């Protein structure tokens, strides 16, 4: 079945068209870009990379891009073949058994909710620098001032993204597209302005700030691996373009291109902002550059001056807003995709489409409520920002592995891309598929290990040091116990979401 058919090939997978198709090429691209959100990630995490790795940490940006590009290329192939909501879950379902695919979906959904909780904390990094009155608790110097104020602002943003997603696809797509346009325009203008104001040459990117001395025998490699976490925290979420496949026009052709454009555009724009930001900083020895209250925002204010610098900080707030919106949207589609397969408790309710808005409203509310709960539970934890963000990213890398590993196994068996793949005319890696897939798996495993490593520099020396293993292990264990004991016995497309020909086949079998 081709894209020219009325449901864009959705009935081929057993589903009927229940979501509105209102997303075009730019909106699809915008979904991936807003999830990655260069202005959000680079400004939120610059202080982490610079603080641990100095100017030379910049090299982690092209390193992470190269690794994630191999994953994105694999995903582009999958998006062309399976343009279905809840991308990671449905891709794994086609490549592996039900337990693996359910775990991939479960981990990705949980990660998306935690990611939402992590992204909304970025308001706190920017707002107080825009105006001191936005520091809602204390003056920011207290042990809990940052964390409590971050939770309050994060809660406000989660309420906003919940309402926008609940009111319908058109509103979500319009807000997201406008936000991404503002973000990209501001990012390009920022690159130009920083480029004009550089005060040192690119040789500064070899400056390690003598941080190799603090990592013993590991030397600067140890410092660089810690600093690279800042880049790894940013460049993911490009699969969102495919997760909205059932709401995208000509998704088999649009989604793969959107995935790759989102990754490449983010790499180029983000890399230039970091490069020129480091080269334009008035004083790279300023200790505030390595703190959450300084960072890249401080450089912008120093280089651009108060009024213009604050205009760019407003653009960063717009980027954070649409990033949170995209993350929330992706989580909703994943929950919906699993629920209509009856793969979640109360599947029929979760998969219900509101007649007025044409969207799954209950998943929007559930996702928002759980993200708020995560913030509230951690409100008294000073390390809330790093801990929440780290866990979310590790889980997403794990979910990606639950797709790329089965895909690699299928390649070795000769099952992928399958007979007739060359004739369909859609995106294909051809002979490059196998080596790229191998690199994608090795990269994912390596970076996930680096992110989860219980470093004192990232997680502190208390119990929080093991949060990645404890939290992710608990989520996986609880989920698998439920699925193996109960969930797997009820798997199957719910009647109200089953394609007409699937209904006919079911009747014949009965």
N, C-alpha and C positions, 0 to 999 in steps of 0.2 A: 504494500500500500504506500502511495506516495504523498508528499505534502499537499498535493492539489486536492486530495480528498477532504471532505467536510470536517473531519475530526483530526486531520494532520497525522493520520496513522495511529491514533491512540487506541482504537478498537483492536489493533494488531496485538496489543498487550492485555486485552481482556477488559479494558475500562471504557466507560462511556464518558463523553465530554460533559463535565459538570461545572468546571471553572470557566470564567469568561476569558476569551482571548483578546486582550487589549494591550499587549506589550509589543512594541516595534523594535527595530534594530538598536536605536539609541537607548531606549529604556532597558533593553536586555544588557547592553554594554554597561549602562549606568549601574545596574544591579551588582555586577561583579566589581566595578570600580569603587562603588560606595561601601561594599563589604570590606575590601582591602583598605580603602580610605587612606590615601597617602598622607594628607594633612593631619588626620587623626593619629595614625601610627608613628609618623616621624616626629611629630611634636610631643606626643605622649611618652615616647620611649627614647628620645635622643639622649637624655641625661643618663640613662642606663648604659647605653653603648659607649658614650663618651667618657663617662665616669670610670668604667672598668677597662676600656681599651684605648682611650685617648683618640687623637685624630685618625690614627691608623685603623680604627674600628670600621671606618668607611668601607674597607675591602670586604667586610662581611655582607654588604648589600649585593654586589654582583655575585658573590658566592651563593647566597640564598636564592637569588633569582635563577641562577643556572640550575640548581637542584629543583626548585619549584616549577620551572619551565618544563622539565621532563614529566612531572606529575600532570601539569596542565595539558600537555600534548596527549597523554594517555586519556585524560578526561574528555578532551575534544573529540577523540575517536568514539568514546562511549556516548557522548552527547548527540553525535550524529546518528547513532544506531538506536539509542533508547531515550527519546525526548519526553521523559516522564517526570512528574513531580517527585520531590524527595530524592534527588539524583543519586547520592551515595548509596542509599538503601536499595533503590531499584537496580542500580548497576551491579551491586554485589549479589542481588537476588538472581540476576541473569548469569553471573559468573561462578557462583558458589552455592552451597547448600543453604537451607532455611536458617540454620543456627548462625552461620557466619553473616548472612545478610541481615538478620535481625539484630545481631550484635553491632554491626556497622551502623545501622540506623539508630539504635539505642544510644551508642556512644556519640554519634554525630549530633543527635537531638540534645542530649544532655550537655555536650560541649557548646552547642549553640546558645543554650540558655545561660550557661556560665559565661560564655563570651559576651552575651548581652549585658550581664552584670559587670563584666570587666570593662567593656567599652564605655558604658555610661559614667564610669568613674573618671573618664578623661575630662569631663566638665570641670572637675575640681583643679586639674592641672592648669587650665587656661583662665577660668573665670576670675579668680582672685588677682591675676596679673592684669586683667582688663579694668577691674575696679576693686579696691580693698573691701568694699562693702559686700562683695560676693563671698567673702570668707564668713560663713554663717555661724561658725563656732570658734570662739576665741580670736586670736590674732594670727593663727597659723603656726605659732611656735610651740604650742602645747603638744604633748605626746599623742593625744587623740584628736586634736583639732582637725588635721587633714582628713583622717578617716571618717569621722562623723559628718563633716561637711560634705565629703564626697558621696556618702550614702544618701544624704538628703537630696542633693542635686541629681544623683543617679535615679532616685525614685521619681522625681519630677519628669525626667526624660522617658523613663519606662512607661509612665502613664500616657505620655504623649504618643509614643510609638504604638501602644496598645490601641488607642482610640483611632489613629490613622489606619492601621491595618484592619480594624473592625469595620470601618466605614466603607471599605471597598477597594478594589484593585486600581481603579482609575485615580482615586485620590492618592493612594500610595505611590503609584507610578509617577504621577505629576509632581508630588513633593520630592520624590527621590531624584527625578531627572533635573528639576530646577536646582536642587542642592548640589548635584554632581556638576552641573554646568558652572555654578558659582565656584565650586571647589577647584575645577580644572582651570578656569580663567584666573582665579587668584593664585594658583600654584605657578602657572606660566609667568604671570606678572611678577611674582615673588622671585622666580629664578632670574628674570631679567634685572630686577633691582639689586639683588644680592650680587649678581655677576658684575654689575657696574661698580659695586662698592668693595670688591675684593682688595685685601691689603697684603696678601701673601700668595706665593705660587703653589701649584699642586704638589710640590715636594713635601709639603706639610703632612701629606697623607702617609708619609713614612715615619712620622713622629709617634713614638709609642709612649711618650711621657714617662719613660723609665719604669713602666708598670711591670716589666718582666721580672724585676727584682722582688716583687711581692708574691710570685708564684713558684718560687723554689726551682726545682729541676725542670719543671714544665716551661719555664721562661715565659716569653710573650705569648706562646701558643696557648698556655693556660688562661692568660688574660683575654686573649682574642676569642676563645671559645665561650667565655662568659659574656663578653661584649656582643658576640654574634647573636645572642638571644634576642637583643633588641630588634634586629632585622628579621629574625625568624618569627617574632611576634606579629609582624605586619603583613607579610606576603602570603596570605592564604584566604580562602573564601571565594575564589574565582569560580567555583562550581555553582554559585548562586544563579548564574545566568541559565544554567541547565535545570536547576531546581524549579525554575519558573517556566519550564518548557511547555507545560500544558496551557499556559496563558500567553504564549508567544506565537506570533505569526511565523509560519515556516520555520519551526524550531530546529529541524534537522540541519538546516543551513545557517540559521542565525546564531544558535547557541555556541557551536564550536568556535566560530569567529569571535564572538563576544568574549568567550573565556580567554582566548589567546591575546586579544587586544587589551583586555583588562590587565593581564599580567605584564605585558610588554610596556604599556603606557605607564603603569604604576612604577615599574623599574626605572624607566627613563626619567620621569618627573621626580620621583622620590630621590633617585640618585643624584640628580642635579641640585635639588634643594639642600641635601646633606653636604654635597661637595662645596657649593658656593657659600653655604652657611658657615662651614668650617673656615673657608678661605677669607670670609668677610668679617669674622668675629674680631672685635677690637682687642680682646685679650684672652687667649686660649688658656692662660694659667689661672683665670678667674675660677675659684672653687665652686661658684654657684652654677657653672655649666654642668656639673655632675650631680646636681640635686634636683628634686622634683619641683622646687619653687623657682628654678632658673631655667636650665636647659636651652633648647632652641628658641623658646619664646623670649628669653632674655636677649639672645643675639638679635632677634627681629626688632625688639624695642630699642636696643642700643644702636643698631645700624640705620633703621628707618626713622627713628625719632618717635616721640609719644603719639601724636594723632594718627599718622599713617601706620605705625606699628600696631595700634589698637584696631584699626580697620582690618588688618590681616588677622588679628586675633578673633575678630567677629567671624571672619570667613572660616577660621578653624572650628569655631563653634557650630557653624552650619555643617561642616564636614563631619563632625562628631555626631550631630543629629541624624544625618542621613545614613551614616554608618550604622548607628544603633537601629535605625528603621530597617535597613537591609538585613541585618543579622536577625532581627525579630521576624521579618517576613520569611527568611529561609527556614527558621525553626518551625514556623507555622506550616509551611508546605511539607516539611519532613514529617511532622506529627500527623498531618492529614493523610499523607501517602501511606504511612504505616497503619493508621486507624482504619482506612477503607479496606485494607487487607485483613482486618480484624486481628492485627498484630499487637494491639495495645488494649488495656482494660477500658471498658466503655467505648469500644471502637465506633459503634453506630452513632453515638452522641458526638464524639470528637470529629467524625467525618461528615457531619451534617453541614450542608451549605445553606447559609441564610438566604432566603428568597429575595429580600430587598437589596442586600449588599452584594450578593453573589460570591461571598467569601466564607471560609470556615471561621466563624466568630469565636467559638468556644476555645479552639487551640490558641487564638490570639490572647484571650484572657488568661488561660492556664499558663502560657509561656511567660506573660508579664508578671503574673502572681508569683511564680516560682523564682523568677529573677529577683523580684523584690525581696522574697524570703531569704535568698542567698545573701543579699546586701545586709539585711537586718540581723541575720545570724552572726555576721562578721563585723558588726558596727564597732565593737570595742577592740578590734585587732589592728595594731599599727601597721602590720605588713599586709593589710587587706589587698592593696593594689597589686603587688607582685604576686601574691599567692593565687588570687582569683584569676589573673591573666595567665599565669603559667599553666595552671591546671587545664584551663579552657583550650589553650593552644596545643598542649600535649595530647589531649583527647581527640582533637581534630586531626593531628598527624597520625594518630592511631587509626581513626576511622578511614583516613585516606589509604593507609596500608591494607586495611581490610577490603579494599577495592583493587589496588595495584598488585598485591600478592596473588589473589585468585586470577587476575588478568594475566599475570606472568605465567602461572601454571597452565592456563588455557593456551597460551602461546606455545609453550613447550609441548603440549599435547597435540597441537595443530588444530585446536578448536576455535581459535581466534585469529583473524577476524571472521572465519567461516566461509563456506561456499557462497559464491555470488557477490562477495563484498566489493570486488573491483567493479562490478557492473552497476552498483546502485548510485555511483557518482557522488557519494558523500565523502566527508573528510576521512582520510586514511593515512597512516604513517608508513604504510608499505613495509619495505625491508628494514627500515629504521626502527620499526615498532619494538622488536625484541631487545636490541641494545638500550634503547631509551627506557623501556619498561624495567630492565635490570637496574639501571641507574636510579630510576624513580624509587624502586624498592630499597636499594642500599642507602640512598639519600634520606628517605623517610625514616628508616630504622636508626640511622646515625644521628639525625637531628633530634628525633624523639628522645633518644638516650641522653643527648647533650642537654635538652630542656629539663628532663626529669632528674638529672643528677643532683643529689642532695647537697648542694653547695651552701656553705654558710653565708657567702656573699649575696646570694639571692634570697634564700629562705630563712636566714638567721640560724642560731644554734639551738633553738627550742624544738618542740614537737612539730612546728610548722615546716621544719626542714624535710619531713617525710610526707607532706601533704599530697604530693602527686601520686605516690604509691598507695597511700591509704585511701584517698578519695576515689581515684580511678579504679583501684582494686575493689572497693566496696560497691561502686556503681556497676561494674561488670558482673560481680558475684550476685548481687541482688537481682539484676536484670536476667541473667542466665538461669538462676534458680526458678524465677517466675515463668520464664519462657519454656524451659524444659519440663516443668511440672504441669503447667496449665496452658500457657500461651500457644504452643505449637499445635495443640490438638484442635484449636478453633480457626487455624489459618485458612483464609479463602476470601476472595473478593466479595464484599457485601452486596446483596441483591440490588440495592438502589444505585450502586456504582458500576455494576456489571454491564458490559457492552451487550447489545441486542443479540449478536451471533453467539456470545458466550452463554447467554440465557437459553438460546435454542439448543446449544450443545449440552447444557446441563439437563434440560428436559429430556433429550434423547438418551442420555446416560441413565437417567432415573427410570 
